[in-house]
């Protein structure tokens, strides 16, 4: 008996492999790359939407999923965009606190603030 997701994905294992591991990995690398290149965040969003479309195609081509599924695409897009945004923000925080360490200090993995006394 297979576990079934309600959004046109045959089972949880396939979702974890295609969307989370493959799509999420690509989104993390794209987000990190856009941040390292000092590109605006909206370019990361466009790349994430394209990666979600590729993920939907892989569900269809490899595992007989539904290709044109708005709900399935939405699920893939939300997960992939979240991972891409996380990669972008982690990289940007690292950039700001290492390249401009006299101006900024890290306050967490996703944020920084002005250094006191500058």
C-alpha positions as CSV (number, residue, x, y, z in Angstrom):
1,X,0.0,0.0,0.0
2,X,1.4,3.4,-1.0
3,X,1.0,6.6,0.9
4,X,-1.0,9.1,-1.2
5,X,-0.7,12.8,-1.3
6,X,-3.8,14.7,-2.3
7,X,-2.1,17.1,-4.8
8,X,-1.5,14.7,-7.7
9,X,1.8,13.3,-6.4
10,X,1.8,9.5,-6.4
11,X,3.4,9.1,-3.0
12,X,5.4,10.8,-0.3
13,X,8.7,9.2,-1.3
14,X,8.5,10.6,-4.8
15,X,7.6,14.0,-3.5
16,X,10.6,14.0,-1.1
17,X,12.9,12.8,-3.9
18,X,11.8,15.0,-6.8
19,X,10.5,18.2,-5.1
20,X,12.4,18.4,-1.9
21,X,15.8,16.8,-2.7
22,X,16.2,17.6,-6.4
23,X,14.1,20.7,-6.8
24,X,15.0,22.1,-3.4
25,X,18.7,21.5,-4.0
26,X,18.5,23.3,-7.3
27,X,16.6,26.1,-5.6
28,X,19.1,26.4,-2.8
29,X,22.0,26.6,-5.3
30,X,20.1,29.2,-7.4
31,X,19.2,31.3,-4.5
32,X,22.8,31.2,-3.1
33,X,24.1,32.0,-6.6
34,X,21.9,35.0,-7.0
35,X,22.9,36.3,-3.6
36,X,26.6,35.9,-4.3
37,X,26.2,37.7,-7.6
38,X,24.4,40.6,-5.8
39,X,21.3,40.0,-8.0
40,X,17.9,41.2,-6.8
41,X,15.6,38.7,-5.0
42,X,12.9,38.8,-7.8
43,X,15.3,36.9,-10.1
44,X,15.5,34.2,-7.5
45,X,11.7,34.0,-7.5
46,X,11.6,33.6,-11.3
47,X,14.2,30.8,-11.1
48,X,12.2,29.1,-8.4
49,X,9.1,29.1,-10.5
50,X,11.0,27.6,-13.4
51,X,12.5,24.9,-11.2
52,X,9.0,24.1,-9.9
53,X,7.9,23.6,-13.5
54,X,10.8,21.2,-14.1
55,X,9.9,19.4,-10.9
56,X,6.3,19.0,-12.1
57,X,7.7,17.6,-15.5
58,X,9.9,15.1,-13.6
59,X,6.8,13.9,-11.6
60,X,5.1,13.4,-15.0
61,X,7.9,11.9,-17.0
62,X,9.4,9.6,-14.4
63,X,6.6,8.6,-12.1
64,X,3.4,9.0,-14.2
65,X,2.2,12.1,-12.2
66,X,-0.1,14.7,-13.6
67,X,1.8,17.3,-15.7
68,X,-0.8,20.1,-15.8
69,X,-1.9,20.1,-12.2
70,X,-2.3,23.6,-10.7
71,X,-2.5,22.2,-7.2
72,X,0.6,20.1,-7.7
73,X,2.5,23.0,-9.3
74,X,1.5,25.2,-6.4
75,X,2.7,22.8,-3.9
76,X,6.0,22.3,-5.7
77,X,6.4,26.1,-6.2
78,X,5.8,26.9,-2.5
79,X,8.3,24.3,-1.3
80,X,10.9,25.3,-3.9
81,X,10.5,29.0,-3.4
82,X,10.8,28.7,0.3
83,X,14.1,26.7,0.0
84,X,15.4,29.2,-2.7
85,X,14.6,32.1,-0.5
86,X,16.3,30.5,2.5
87,X,19.4,29.9,0.4
88,X,19.4,33.5,-0.8
89,X,19.0,34.9,2.7
90,X,21.6,32.7,4.4
91,X,24.1,33.6,1.7
92,X,23.3,37.3,1.8
93,X,23.7,37.3,5.6
94,X,27.0,35.7,5.3
95,X,28.1,38.2,2.6
96,X,27.0,41.2,4.6
97,X,28.7,40.1,7.9
98,X,32.0,39.0,6.3
99,X,32.5,41.6,3.5
100,X,31.4,44.5,5.7
101,X,32.3,43.2,9.1
102,X,33.1,46.7,10.4
103,X,29.5,47.8,9.6
104,X,27.4,44.8,10.4
105,X,27.2,41.9,12.8
106,X,25.2,38.7,12.5
107,X,22.2,38.4,14.8
108,X,21.1,35.0,13.5
109,X,21.4,32.7,10.5
110,X,19.1,35.0,8.4
111,X,19.7,38.5,9.8
112,X,22.3,41.1,10.6
113,X,22.3,44.6,12.2
114,X,24.5,47.6,12.3
115,X,27.5,47.3,14.6
116,X,27.3,49.3,17.8
117,X,29.7,52.2,17.8
118,X,29.9,52.8,14.1
